[in-house]
Each structure stands twice: as structure tokens, then as C-alpha cells.
Amino acid sequence: MNYPHVSIIIINWNRWKDTTECLESLFQINYPNFDVILVDNASEDDSLEKIREYCSGHQPVESSFFNYNHHNKPITIYEYYETFKKDERTLKTENLTNNYINLIKNVENRGFPGGNNVGIKFALEFFDPDYILLLNNDTVVDENFLGELIKNGDSRDDVGILGPKIYFYDEPQTIWSAGCKISWKLSRGIQIGTNEVDKGQYDEIKEVEYVSGSAFLIKTEAIKKIGLMDEDYFLYFEESDWTLRANQEGFKSLYIPTSHIWHKVSRSGGGISKPIGLYYVTRNRWLFMKKWANKIDFSIFLVIQIIWAILFPLLLSFYYRDKELFYTYYAGLKAGMRSNL
């Protein structure tokens, strides 16, 4: 098998325990040609210190998915700020093992697309990889996951984006995502197969509308045609937008069932149960629909939004017993309606 070079980009924000578990699983995969770019989005906890301790071998990782490997420590860290310059680069990119991490320290939280864009620019500048993988820090990967993705990506020139079968971390045999589709009238992403116990019902490779941003493999040639992720989204809908831009250039998305990861769903944004998640979900569905929806779907979306604006925030704040969600919903709604992409 050919082993194209892959740059793996992981964002950390105040969740070093998730990040180190993800890293430990990653450094145990059997794919031989990758580098890791860890972007810290201005964490306010002791993430950087704990990640350094993990790399030195002084912070073991406990997980039900693997045995901690102390033999591959220490892991060398090369640290940079997001304003790095090429002449400040000290790492030689030739003759490297996979036993190192490039740590980029952002001076502010740039969200999911902004943080990943920093990592992507770094990868393109110094490694010129064949593929770039965006990997959530709240995931654990199977040892074969990357090889399965690459094998299928290399076999089709028309495919630009690939994603694995994703299970719930807390229910390892239950599917969270077997690819994704878009509900245009509701303006929401739908995870195919979610909450279904895996009995082989999603074991066929298939083209999908998009794949989850929690494990999003994209060919570098696609990025060079469509550009970086849209940072206006900050959190949620960015991978859908990026995929549709790739579609316009003729790149398809492929779901690969033989590639497996496990995902701690909504650890960072918290989904709609937390104010930050609710705000960006509410706002960004307007940004997305204004940019991509046809007139009929947008008209139906407007009607649904009018009904939701009356009922949804009341039900949400009551269900989660958090009145802040009520006001956050309307703040997101107002921002989305006023947006002009």
C-alpha cells in the first residue's frame, strides 16, 4: 500500500484530558506517515502544562479503548505562536518519526474553523501533505482508521473528502454517525444511523452529502481549490459549508465503514444544552441557509423559524432548567437574521 503524507490537526480548548486520550490513541495507529499539529485555542486552564507532562511521559492516560504505551515517550514538542514565521521554524521535516507534536498556541479562541485554519496553513507551509485530517480532541481512534480512509481516498480521483464510522464513546457499539445529510427545510445536519446498535447495517461505502467535522479527511488538492474554512461560523455548520464548496469544484464526500472512531459528543460546545452551543447553532443555521438554500426551502425554513421562535426557547429552557438558554436563543436568532454573508 502507498502511504501518502497526512497532517492531522487537533484543536484543544480547556480539555486536556480529552486531548491526551485522543493523542495516545493516535500515536498507536499503524499508519506510518503522518504528523500531528495541535492547536491550543487560548485555553484558560492548565492544558498546556498537562499536555507537556503527557508528552514527557509523566502524565499516563487511562482508557478503556487501549493500553497506555510508555515505550513511545517522550514525545517531542515543537511550540509556536499562531503568528509563526517561516524563518522561526526549527523543526526539520525530513527523516522524522511520528514521535513528535507541533503545538501552536493561539492568543485568542478562534473557534473551530479559525483554529483549524491556523493548523492547515502551518501544514501547507511546512509539510505540503497529500491529505489533511481534522480530528476532534474528544475522539478515540481505531488503529486502522487512517489507513482505511487513505486507501479509499486514493482509489477515487472524484472523491475529495472522507469520513469514518463514528460510535458513541460511552456506548462503543452504538453508532453516532455513518455519514451525514442535510435537512434543508429545518437547516440542520442529520447523522445517519445515530443511536442504532451496529449490526452491519451501514457497512457499505457510500457517497454522502457531508461527513462529520469530528473526523474530516480532505485532500490537499481540494483545499488549494476551495480555500480555507469560513471563520464566520466559529462553531457548527462550517464543515457543511466547506463540503458544499468542494462539491462545486467536483469533489465528492465518501463514508468509509471500515474506519472507526469513538466520539464524546458535544464536549466543547455542549450542543443546544449550553449557551455557547445554542447561540452558534441558532445563528449559523441562518448564515448557512442564506448562503446555500434555494428559494422554496428557505421559505419553508422561515415559516418553521417563526413557529420555533415562540415555542422552542420556552421548551428548551424548561427542559434543561436554565433560563439563560431562553435569552441566548433570541440573541442567536437576532444575529442570524441580521447576518449578511
C-alpha positions in Angstrom: 0.0 0.0 0.0 1.1 3.5 -0.8 1.3 5.8 2.3 0.6 9.4 1.3 1.6 12.0 3.9 -1.2 13.2 6.3 -1.2 16.2 8.5 -3.6 15.6 11.5 -4.9 18.8 13.1 -6.4 18.7 16.6 -7.9 21.7 18.5 -7.6 21.9 22.3 -9.7 24.3 24.4 -9.7 23.7 28.1 -10.0 19.9 27.8 -6.5 18.4 28.2 -7.8 15.1 29.5 -9.8 14.5 26.2 -6.8 15.7 24.2 -4.2 13.4 25.8 -6.5 10.4 25.4 -7.0 11.3 21.7 -3.3 11.7 21.2 -2.4 8.5 22.9 -4.8 6.6 20.6 -3.4 8.4 17.6 0.2 7.5 18.4 -0.8 3.8 18.5 -2.2 3.7 14.9 -0.5 1.5 12.3 -0.3 4.2 9.6 3.3 5.2 9.2 3.3 8.6 7.5 1.7 11.4 9.5 2.4 14.5 11.5 0.4 16.0 14.4 -0.5 19.7 14.6 -2.1 20.5 18.0 -3.7 24.0 18.1 -4.5 25.3 21.5 -7.3 27.9 21.2 -6.2 30.1 24.2 -7.1 27.6 26.9 -7.7 29.1 30.3 -6.9 26.0 32.3 -3.6 24.1 32.7 -3.9 22.4 29.4 -0.5 23.3 28.1 1.3 22.1 31.2 -0.7 18.9 31.3 -0.1 18.2 27.6 3.7 18.8 28.1 3.6 16.3 31.0 1.8 13.7 28.9 4.4 14.1 26.1 7.3 13.8 28.6 5.8 10.5 29.9 4.8 11.9 33.3 1.0 12.0 32.7 -0.2 8.5 31.9 -3.5 8.1 30.1 -6.2 5.7 31.3 -8.7 4.5 28.7 -11.0 1.5 28.1 -10.0 1.6 24.4 -6.3 1.0 24.6 -3.4 0.2 26.9 -1.1 3.2 27.7 2.2 2.8 25.9 5.1 4.3 27.9 7.6 3.0 25.4 6.8 5.7 22.8 7.6 8.5 25.3 9.0 11.1 25.4 7.1 12.7 22.5 9.0 15.8 21.3 7.0 19.0 21.3 7.8 21.9 18.9 6.0 25.0 20.2 4.9 28.1 18.2 2.6 31.0 18.5 -0.1 31.5 15.7 2.0 34.4 14.4 4.8 32.0 13.5 7.2 33.0 10.7 8.9 30.6 8.4 12.4 31.7 9.5 11.4 30.8 13.1 10.9 27.2 12.1 13.4 25.0 13.9 12.0 21.5 13.0 13.5 19.8 10.1 10.7 18.0 8.2 12.9 15.2 6.6 13.6 11.9 8.2 11.1 12.3 11.1 9.4 9.6 13.0 5.8 10.1 14.2 7.0 10.7 17.7 6.5 14.5 17.8 3.8 17.2 18.0 3.7 20.7 16.6 2.0 22.8 19.2 0.6 26.1 18.1 -0.6 28.5 20.8 -3.3 30.8 19.7 -3.5 34.1 21.6 -7.4 34.0 21.5 -10.1 31.4 21.0 -10.6 31.4 17.2 -13.3 28.8 17.2 -13.4 25.5 15.3 -12.8 26.9 11.8 -10.3 29.6 12.9 -8.3 27.2 15.0 -8.2 24.6 12.2 -7.3 27.2 9.6 -4.2 28.1 11.7 -3.2 24.4 11.6 -4.0 24.0 7.9 -1.8 27.0 7.0 1.0 25.6 9.1 0.7 22.2 7.4 0.7 23.6 3.9 3.6 25.9 4.7 5.9 23.3 6.2 4.8 19.8 5.2 2.8 20.1 1.9 0.8 16.9 2.9 -1.3 14.9 0.5 -4.2 14.9 2.9 -5.3 16.9 6.0 -7.3 15.3 8.7 -9.4 17.5 11.1 -9.8 15.4 14.2 -11.8 16.4 17.3 -9.9 16.2 20.6 -12.8 14.3 22.2 -12.4 11.3 20.0 -10.5 8.0 20.3 -9.4 6.3 17.1 -9.0 2.7 16.0 -5.5 1.6 15.0 -6.6 1.0 11.4 -8.9 4.1 10.9 -6.5 6.3 8.9 -5.2 3.6 6.6 -8.8 2.6 5.7 -9.6 6.3 4.8 -6.5 6.8 2.8 -6.9 3.5 0.9 -10.4 4.6 -0.3 -9.4 8.2 -1.0 -6.5 7.1 -3.2 -8.7 4.8 -5.2 -11.1 7.6 -6.5 -10.0 10.8 -8.1 -13.5 12.3 -7.8 -13.5 12.0 -4.0 -12.1 14.9 -2.0 -13.5 14.3 1.5 -13.8 11.1 3.5 -15.1 10.2 7.0 -15.2 7.1 9.2 -18.0 5.3 11.0 -18.3 7.1 14.3 -19.6 5.4 17.5 -20.6 7.0 20.9 -17.7 6.9 23.3 -20.0 5.9 26.2 -21.7 3.2 24.1 -19.0 1.8 21.9 -21.3 -0.4 19.8 -23.8 2.3 19.1 -23.5 4.4 16.0 -23.4 8.2 16.3 -22.7 8.9 12.6 -22.5 6.8 9.4 -22.1 9.9 7.2 -24.4 12.9 7.2 -27.1 14.6 5.3 -28.7 18.0 5.3 -32.3 18.7 6.3 -32.8 21.9 4.2 -36.2 22.8 5.5 -35.1 22.6 9.1 -31.5 23.7 8.4 -29.8 21.0 10.5 -27.3 18.3 9.9 -28.6 14.7 10.4 -26.2 12.0 11.5 -27.2 8.9 9.5 -27.7 5.8 11.7 -27.5 7.7 15.0 -28.5 5.7 18.2 -28.6 2.4 16.2 -26.6 -0.5 17.6 -24.2 -1.5 14.9 -25.3 -4.8 13.3 -23.6 -4.2 10.0 -26.5 -2.2 8.5 -24.1 0.6 7.5 -21.2 -1.5 6.2 -21.3 -0.3 2.6 -19.0 2.5 1.3 -21.3 5.3 0.0 -21.3 8.9 -1.1 -22.9 11.2 1.4 -23.8 14.9 1.5 -21.1 15.5 4.0 -19.1 13.8 6.8 -18.8 14.9 10.4 -16.2 17.5 11.3 -15.2 15.3 14.2 -13.1 13.3 11.7 -12.9 15.0 8.4 -10.2 13.9 5.9 -9.7 16.2 2.9 -7.3 16.0 0.0 -4.9 18.9 -0.1 -5.7 19.5 -3.8 -9.3 20.2 -2.8 -8.2 22.8 -0.2 -6.0 24.5 -2.8 -9.1 24.9 -5.0 -11.7 25.9 -2.4 -9.6 27.8 0.2 -9.8 27.6 4.0 -12.8 27.1 6.2 -15.2 30.1 6.7 -14.3 31.6 10.1 -17.6 33.5 10.3 -19.3 30.3 11.5 -16.9 30.0 14.6 -18.7 26.8 15.7 -21.1 24.5 13.8 -22.1 24.3 10.1 -18.5 25.0 9.0 -17.9 21.5 7.7 -21.2 21.5 5.8 -20.3 24.8 4.2 -16.7 23.6 3.3 -18.1 20.4 1.8 -20.6 22.3 -0.4 -17.8 24.5 -1.7 -15.8 21.3 -2.5 -18.9 19.9 -4.3 -18.9 23.0 -6.6 -15.4 22.0 -7.7 -16.4 18.5 -8.4 -15.2 16.8 -5.2 -17.5 14.2 -3.6 -17.7 13.0 0.0 -17.4 9.4 1.0 -18.3 7.5 4.1 -15.9 4.6 4.9 -17.5 2.0 7.3 -14.2 0.1 7.8 -12.7 3.1 9.5 -13.8 3.5 13.1 -13.6 6.2 15.8 -15.4 6.9 19.1 -16.7 10.4 19.9 -17.6 12.1 23.2 -20.5 14.0 21.6 -20.7 17.8 22.2 -18.0 18.1 24.8 -16.7 21.5 23.7 -19.8 23.4 22.6 -22.2 21.4 24.6 -24.8 21.4 21.7 -28.0 23.3 22.4 -27.9 22.4 26.1 -25.2 25.0 26.7 -25.4 28.8 25.9 -22.4 28.8 23.6 -23.6 25.9 21.6 -27.2 27.1 21.4 -26.1 30.6 20.2 -24.0 29.4 17.3 -26.4 26.7 16.2 -29.2 29.2 16.2 -27.2 31.9 14.4 -25.4 29.8 12.0 -28.4 28.0 10.5 -29.4 31.4 9.2 -25.9 32.1 7.8 -25.9 28.7 6.1 -29.4 29.0 4.7 -28.9 32.5 3.3 -25.8 31.2 1.5 -26.9 27.8 0.2 -30.7 27.2 0.3 -33.0 27.5 -2.7 -36.0 29.8 -2.5 -38.5 27.1 -1.7 -36.5 25.6 1.1 -35.7 29.0 2.5 -39.4 30.0 2.5 -40.3 26.8 4.4 -37.4 27.4 6.8 -38.7 30.9 7.5 -42.2 29.6 8.4 -40.7 26.9 10.7 -38.4 29.5 12.4 -41.4 31.7 13.1 -43.1 28.8 14.9 -39.9 27.8 16.7 -39.3 31.4 17.9 -42.4 31.2 20.0 -42.2 27.6 21.4 -38.7 26.3 21.2 -36.8 28.6 23.7 -39.5 28.1 26.3 -39.4 24.3 26.0 -35.6 24.3 25.9 -35.1 26.5 29.0 -37.7 24.4 30.9 -36.2 21.1 29.8 -32.7 22.0 30.8 -33.8 24.2 33.8 -31.6 27.0 32.5 -33.3 30.3 31.8 -30.1 31.7 30.2 -30.9 29.4 27.2 -34.1 31.4 26.6 -32.2 34.7 26.2 -29.4 33.0 24.3 -31.7 31.6 21.7 -33.1 35.0 20.9 -29.6 36.5 20.8 -28.6 33.9 18.2 -31.8 34.4 16.3 -31.3 38.1 16.1 -27.7 37.8 15.0 -28.6 35.2 12.3 -31.4 37.3 10.9 -29.2 40.3 10.7 -26.3 38.4 9.1 -25.3 39.2 5.6 -23.0 36.6 4.1 
